[in-house]
């Protein structure tokens, strides 16, 4: 399946960038997704996320590594940043599924390909935002305003030229966009992202 190189939505075979990204110029330079967030893949995500079946992170990483563009993004990465959970959500769940996915990707990637390190402490989620399900992109962005911060004392050179964000699911892109905006405010010229699943746009 061909996907938009900026937001990972499915595209007709003749297109490279979707109309929305051409119009709105998203903050992510590249974004790759392995699958749509739909059966059976949504069940895989839910088992990892809510049922402590952590081995699914390995299978999700395998599928991502087979996705066009993913190896290139991993190779280009200056630092690998899993999208963080809030402290309260992390205590409740006991693990961050995005961090598990990031580690699995690096472990299973071809030897010597990934030079960047996974840095789970570089990004901080300051607040546990209200439930995002059912909200449009604008409402999600309002929820996420001031939700993320960089670790105190972190310098632009610690991020490098091309940070790579990792998350399990991308719904509207609001979360990844908020983090990319934070990184670009530090002078980062390019931010890329990898997600296992992408929620299709309405009507797709």
N, C-alpha and C positions, 0 to 999 in steps of 0.2 A: 504493500500500500504506500502510495506517495503521500507525504505529509508536508505541511508548510514548514520551511526551515527556521522560521522565527517563533512559531507558537505550537507546532506539532499537530495542528488540526488536519484531518484528511483532506486531500486535494484531488481535483481531476488530474488525469495523467499529463496534461499539457502545461500545468502550472507549477511554479516553484515557491511562491509566496501567496498567501491568501489575501483577499480583498481587504479584510480588516487590518492586517499588518501593513499593507501598502498605504492604507489611510491613516493609521494611528502611530506608525513607527514605534514598535514596542522596544522595551528596554533590553531585552535579551538579544544578543547577537545571533545565537543559535539555540535551538531547543529540539531535542530528539525524544521520542516516545516509542516504546516497543509495541504497545497494543492499545486498543480502545478500552476505556473503563466500562466494560459490559461483560456479560457471561461469556466464558467461564472465568475470565481474568479478574473480575471484581471479587469473586469468591476467594481467589488466591490472596489478594490484597487484604481482605477482611480477616482471613485466617492468620496472616502474619501480624496484622495490626492489633487485633482484639482478642485473639485466642492463643497467643504465645506459641504459635507454630513457626518458630524462627527459621527453620530450614527452608521455608519458602523464599527467603531472601536470596538463596543460592540459585534457585530456578529462575527467579525474576532477573537476576544478574545475567544468567546464561542467555535469556531471551533478549535482553538489552544489548549484549555484546554482539548479537547477530543482526542488530538493526543498523542500516546504512548511516554512516556519519558518527556513530558512537565511538569507535576506536580512534578516529581523528580527534574528536573532542577530548578524550582522555589523554591523548598524546600531547595536545596543545595546552592542557591545564597547567596553570602555575601553582594552584592550590585547589584542593577538593573540599567543598563545604557542604556537608549534609544540612538540610533545613532543620533547625532545632525545634524541640518541643519546649513549652514553658516548664519551669521547675516543678510546678504542681502536677502537670500532666506526666512528666517523666517519672516522678515518684509513684504515681498511680499505675502507670503501665509497666515501669521497670526497665524500659529500653526505648530507644529511638529507632523506629523502623527505617528511617532514611539513613542513619549511620550504619545499620546492618547492611543495607543495600550498597552503600558506598564501599564498605570494606569487602563485600563479596565481589564487586566489580573489579577492584584492584587485585584481589587474590586470584581471580579467574582470567584476567586479561593476559594476553601473550607476554611472556617474560621480557622485561626491559622496556615495555611500551610506556608504562605509566611512571613518570619521574616525580610527579607531584605527590605530596603527602595528604592524607585525610586529616583535617584539622577540625574536630568536633567542637573545640572550645572557642573558635574564632567568632562565631555568630552566637548571639544570645537572644532568646525570645523573652521579652520583659513581662508580657501579660498573656494570659490564656484568653484569646478572643472568643466572643460568643460563637455559638454554632453557626457555621457558614452554609450549611445545606439549605438549598432553596433560595439563596440570595444571589442577586445579579452581581456583575463585576463591580459596579459603582459602590454598592453596599458593602461588598467584601473589602474594597479598598478603604472605605471609611473605618471598618472594623480593625484594619491592619495598620492604620496610621500610628506611628510611634511604637509599634509592637516589637520591632527588632532593633538591636544595637550591636556594635562591634565590641569585642572584649576591650576593656580599658587598657590604654597603652599600645594598642596595635597600630602599626605604621603602614603607610601605603605600600612600602616595599615588601611587607609581610604577605600582602595579597597578590603581588605580581601583576602581570599584564593581562592575565586571562583566568580569573577564578571560574571554577566549574561547580555549579549547584547541583545537588542530588536530592530528589524527593520521590516518594512512591506514586503519588497521583497529582495530576494537574487538572484543575476543574475550569476555572476562568483565567488562570494565570496571575491572579491578584497577589498571591503569596510570593511567588517567584519574582514578580515585578517589584514588590515592595523591597525585597532583599536586594535585587539588582540596583534599585535606586539608591539604597544605602551604600552599596559598594561603589557605585559611580560617583557618589558625593565625595568619596575619598580619592578620586582621581583615577579609578580603574577604567581603562579604555574599552574593555570588552568583557562581557559576562555571558557565559554559556550555561546550559542546563540539560540534565538528563532526568527523565522521569520514566517509571515503568509504564504507567497507564495515563491516557489522556481522555478526559470526558468529551464526547463528541458535542459539537454545537447543536442547538435545537434544530430539528428537521433533518439532521444527518443520519 
